Amino acid sequence: MQFAIDIPQFGPFSDPHLVAELAYEAEEAGWDGFFLWDHINYKLAGTPEPLVVADPWIQLAAIALRTKRIKLGPMVTPLPRRRPWKLARETVTLDQLSRGRLILGIGLGSDRSGEYRDFGETTDARVRGAMLDEGLDVLTQLWSGEEVSYEGQHYQLSRVQFLPKPIQQPRIPIWIAGNWPHKKPFRRAAKFDGVFPQILERSLTPEDFREILGYTHAQRTQTNSFEALAFGLTSGIDKAQDAAHVASFAEAGATWWLEHFYPRHTLGQVRQRIHQGPPRF
């Protein structure tokens, strides 16, 4: 199993210099990955003042330059509110910059903070789902380096070619997020390289995880390696308890554990947990 830190890119974590330094410290402490949320705006319940929000892609570039080994990427970027050709350029450049360390987390995104409606974007989940599927088609075809023409309902391309290709082949790894028990995101994930399952309103249990992976693996037709991402928070103090908790997800099929921090966590709390190291077992 591999272990990663996952933090918001706003509030106390909006400073790209600070975030790059945290990623460096995580690498030194033995973590395998450092991931960022991707929000264009974020509204914190009970806080009327707007949060300070950074662009995660600029922060990821800073992380790539400050680190040498650790994997990095967005967990997750909502593709329907992005232009897939712009994302293709950004991801290939970041893959080049990091020398092949990028992992691309993709999801539908939510409108909880008005990130669609406040900017005049559609809030219809079915429409955004169709945009997500078309966007993935466009993105992966542009990564090929071949000439691409595409005629979809939402996106149209006419004889365009993007170079260079990513360092990672056959493509930059794509991990798809989804909320269980909705099945469509997990059928989508089965076509790619990993899955980031969640359940609204509560934490996933190892039993949930086993059920979700059973369904997802049953949809797979490819033989490439496939990652499964579990997340939560361990204490960093009770090593035995932490190890047992994470091991229960590994036994259910998880291949990555994300130490998943929220806006309520302070810089001091995150830094302390980074320095305590991964919950290895």
Buried (B, 14 or more C-beta within 10 A) or exposed (E): BBBBBBBBBBBBBBBBEBBBBBBBBBBBBEBBBBBBBBBBEBBBEEEEEEBEBBBBBEBBBBBBEBBEEBBBBBBBBBBBBBEBBEBBEBBBBBBBBBEEBBBBBBBBBBBEBBBBEEEEBBEEBEBBBBBBBBBBBBBBBBBBBEEBEBEBEBBEBEEBEBEEBBBBEEBBBBBBBBBBEEEBBBBBBBBBBBBBBBBEEEEBEBEBBBBBBEBBBEEBEEEEEBBBBBBBBBEBEEBEEBBEBBBBBBEBBBBBBBBBBEBEBEBEBBBEBBEBBBBEB
